[in-house]
Amino acid sequence: MGKKLTDAQIAAYQDDGFVSPIDVFTEDEALELRRALETAEAKWPEAFQGAARNNAHLNIRCLDEIVHNSTLLDAVEDLIGPNILNYGTVIFIKEANDPGFVSWHQDARYMGLEPHVGLTAWVALSNADDESGCMQMIPGSHHEIRDHNDTYGAQNILTRGQEVPDVEASKAVSTPLRPGQMSIHSARVIHSSQPNRSSDRRIGFVIQSYMPPHVQQTLVKTGAQLVRGEDTHDNFKLLTRPATDMNPDDIATKDWVNETWAEILYHGAEKKRDF
């Protein structure tokens, strides 16, 4: 039995490459976080457009609070140990009746992080089900890294529209979440999500990746936050937490991190998009 996860949940992660659902916040707490996020969106819309949706936790406090939530980190510690870095975050919002989707892919294939021992925490701030386009996973697919094709599909909300060809979608498992729950998946597991056919926004806040300090960025030097324990390897520039929203120094840090991410995520690509 771990700090947060049961033995069965830990075994599911090891066998399937993911575990879901995990309770982190109450629905009321999730609603308050959603309100704070949407208030920030309304006040600073430029901070949530295009590539700016990446690493907004570095200059928006309500998102930083999620990254450092002790219940969430207890679950992460159960899977990767007590010394934990946060590599970064992405806000995945699908508006009501939005055709945007995420193709079948593996995070580890294009993030430049070695070894592939990190994990992604997908936190729901709104209802996420099959109608609204929740995450779908291919159980056991984390045992092999597959080749990906870049599609740059207009409705594909991944950077390069990257996808694993010939996925047996019949094996997919949906991971519906209520507001305040999360799923955790391995950086190696094949996953996707479908368009939002509901009448509400589908808001997912994704911490990608939580990782032990011995992981290295093999392409471009960048930053990470120490969120629990000790940094025993000094592989990343350690980033601080925001004391206020939209502090100019914090914005500059986020912009630098996002510039390094663009180099990493588009490494070897034929073209770039602004996300």
NORGI-V484358 format. One record per helix or strand of 2 or more residues. SS is the DSSP state (h for helix, s for strand). FROM is the first residue (numbers start at 1). LEN is the number of residues. If there is no record, write none. Layout:
BEGIN
ss=[SS:SS]
from=[FROM:FROM]
len=[LEN:LEN]
END
This chain:
BEGIN
ss=[h:s:h:h:h:h:h:h:s:s:s:h:s:s:s:h:s:s:h:s:s:s:s:s:s:s:h]
from=[7:18:27:45:50:56:61:70:84:89:101:107:113:119:135:141:149:162:169:172:181:191:202:216:223:237:248]
len=[10:6:17:4:4:3:7:11:3:6:5:3:2:6:4:3:2:2:3:3:6:3:10:2:6:2:18]
END
